Amino acid sequence: MSRKWCRRDTTTSYDGGMTETPRLTDEQTEALRERAELEGRSMRQIVPAAVDEYLSRPAADEEVRRLGAKSRERWRPVLDRLGE
């Protein structure tokens, strides 16, 4: 199953955002419809939330890497002693 996104309309919407229409497979559309119904939300509410979550991942991943490096340095003496 491939994901195809196609920009059909690049006009500015009433709320100032760009209007774009994703092209989903029939299976994706049905799964999205089922999830929306289960959550009591519309598909139009879920899609922007999913995009926001997707776009925030690199920042979250970088924060985890930064905190991991900071913790390694903080606990290096303890880890070195445990490794002996």
N, C-alpha and C positions, 0 to 999 in steps of 0.2 A: 504494500500500500504506500503510495507516494503522496507527499504533501505538496500541494500546489497553491501558492498564494499569488493572486493577480491583482494589481492595482487597476481598478475599473473607473473609479471616480476620485479625483484628487481635488474636489472642491472643498471649501471650508464649510463645516457644518455649523448649525445654529449655536453650538456651544464653543466655537472657536477651534475645534479639533479637525483633523483631516478625516474625511470619509473614505474608507477603504472597504472593499468587499473581499474576504478571503474565499478562495475556492477550496472546498473540502470534498473528500470522497463521500459517497453515500453512507459508508460505514462510519466515518468520522461525524457526519451530520447527525446520524441516528444516535451515536454514543453521546454526543453533545446535548442533543434534545433530551435523552433519558437522564443525563446528569443534571441538567437544568431543572427538569421536573422534580427530580429527587430532592434537590436543594431548595426548591421553591424560588428559583431565580430564572430570569430570561437568558436566552443564549446571548443576547446583546450585552448583558451584564457580565457574563462569564468570560467572553472573549477578551475584552480590554483588561480584566483582572489577570487573565492568563498571560497576556503580553507583558503586563507590568511585572509579574512574578519572573517571567523568563528574562526580562531585561535587568532585573535586580540580581540575578545569580552571579555574574562575574564580580560584582562588588562584594557580595556575601562570601564568595570563594576567596577573594583576596583578603578579606577580614579574617577568615579562618586561618589562612596561611600566615598572616602577620601575627596573630595571637599565638599560633603554634611555635613560630620562631622565637617569640618573646618568652614563651614558657620553657622552651628548650634551653635558652640562655639562663633563665632564672634557676632552673633545676639541674643545670649541668653538673655541679659538684655532687649532688645526690646521685644522679644517674651514673656518673663515673664511678662512684664508690660501689654502687650496686653491680656494676659491670666487672668489678675486680674479683 
